[in-house]
Amino acid sequence: MSEPYIGKEELENVSEALRTGWISSNGHFIKDFESAFSKYIGTKHGVAVYNGTVAIHLALVALGVKKGDEVILPSLTSIACANAIAYTGAKPVFADSDREYWCVSPEDIKKRISKRTKAIMVVHIYGHPCDMDPIMEIADEKGIPVVEDCAEAHGGEYKGRKVGSFGAINCFSFYGNKIITTGEGGMCLTDDDELAERMMILKNQGTKPEFRNKYYYDMVGFNYRMTNVQAAIGLAQMDKLDYLIKQKRRIAAEYNSRFKANNDVTTAPEMPWAKNVYWYYSILVRKGLRDRTMQTLEKQGIESRPFFYPIHMLPHFKTGVKLKNAELLGFAGINLPSGPQLTSHDIGRVVDAVSSIRD
Ligand SMILES: Cc1ncc(COP(=O)(O)O)c(C=O)c1O
């Protein structure tokens, strides 16, 4: 679907980490990667962690989310988002998606705010940014912090500003299929000194700087530390990030133009205010055609994925709420191969296979 793009720079950095013995969570690559990535996105602090799921959990705990609270999130997203909320004991409150650009709908967020809402989590889905102005307006008016989940949108932009620089704490994943990777990995970004310090303490078993090496603690913390080996890969990947985004956009432009002749396919959106980084190039197919399309792709040795299953319909998160767009998109969407090294020929094969399906 999207393979990692690794070169000799990653090998050299990892060799240095191994050679010098700095293979756990000390070593210069961690600080260097935190600085480089937060600078790239445009925030003051970066807190590197073990993966994207724990990044969200850490963000929520740092914001004080706990049992009895509610957190609003889209239903059409990775299960990691709902799981991270569940870890805190808070209740996930699912919101619908926008029909046109597939991210969470600001109007629907507004409807779901209650006295218990402690945070609003927005997710830039498949590389397309959320409509941040109305979201920040609603959140600021109510004094509720926003957490952006940018796992799928490294370098995506809203009105020329990078996603991951709007919310109180913003979370990234660097899993192997993400735009840049550290194998497993994640990061929380923030401009807030206090939140950054709290996350640094919480991710390291609750170790406050003044209690370091004293085995004294006054809170429950976690081991969510990123290793120097992961960060060594991440730092080398930073030099490739703009190139990789360019490749994703090249691939999307080619898919878009080749799908033009096919009225059964809705191509990936890009709103006038958005820079989509097309982490996964995605399409919608007409009702009833999805399974057949995916089976045809599989028969031709082409990998694809269905859209996320709407989380509000999963047995353990079911609340009886009906979310029209999330349900429609969730069962009509297909993610197509999106690796940075896809050639024109590869894209042609995928489009021909999809276009061979008719009612
Ligand atoms: C939107 C979103 N959030 C969070 C995650 C979780 O990240 P990780 O797999 O690094 O835990 C993922 C994907 O993997 C994701 O796609």
The ligand as an SDF file (V2000), in Angstrom:
LIG
                    3D

 16 16  0  0  0  0  0  0  0  0999 V2000
   -5.3290    8.2900   12.0380 C   0  0  0  0  0  0  0  0  0  0  0  0
   -4.4190    7.4000   12.8230 C   0  0  0  0  0  0  0  0  0  0  0  0
   -4.2340    7.6440   14.1350 N   0  0  0  0  0  0  0  0  0  0  0  0
   -3.4330    6.8860   14.8810 C   0  0  0  0  0  0  0  0  0  0  0  0
   -2.7710    5.8080   14.3550 C   0  0  0  0  0  0  0  0  0  0  0  0
   -1.9500    4.9520   15.2630 C   0  0  0  0  0  0  0  0  0  0  0  0
   -0.6060    5.0170   15.0130 O   0  0  0  0  0  0  0  0  0  0  0  0
    0.3830    3.8030   15.4120 P   0  0  0  0  0  0  0  0  0  0  0  0
    0.0790    2.6770   14.4770 O   0  0  0  0  0  0  0  0  0  0  0  0
    1.7330    4.3740   15.2310 O   0  0  0  0  0  0  0  0  0  0  0  0
    0.0870    3.4450   16.8290 O   0  0  0  0  0  0  0  0  0  0  0  0
   -2.9330    5.5240   12.9940 C   0  0  0  0  0  0  0  0  0  0  0  0
   -2.2860    4.4310   12.3160 C   0  0  0  0  0  0  0  0  0  0  0  0
   -1.6400    3.6200   12.3840 O   0  0  0  0  0  0  0  0  0  0  0  0
   -3.7730    6.3320   12.2030 C   0  0  0  0  0  0  0  0  0  0  0  0
   -3.9540    6.0820   10.9050 O   0  0  0  0  0  0  0  0  0  0  0  0
  1  2  1  0
  2  3  1  0
  2 15  2  0
  3  4  2  0
  4  5  1  0
  5  6  1  0
  5 12  2  0
  6  7  1  0
  7  8  1  0
  8  9  2  0
  8 10  1  0
  8 11  1  0
 12 13  1  0
 12 15  1  0
 13 14  2  0
 15 16  1  0
M  END
$$$$
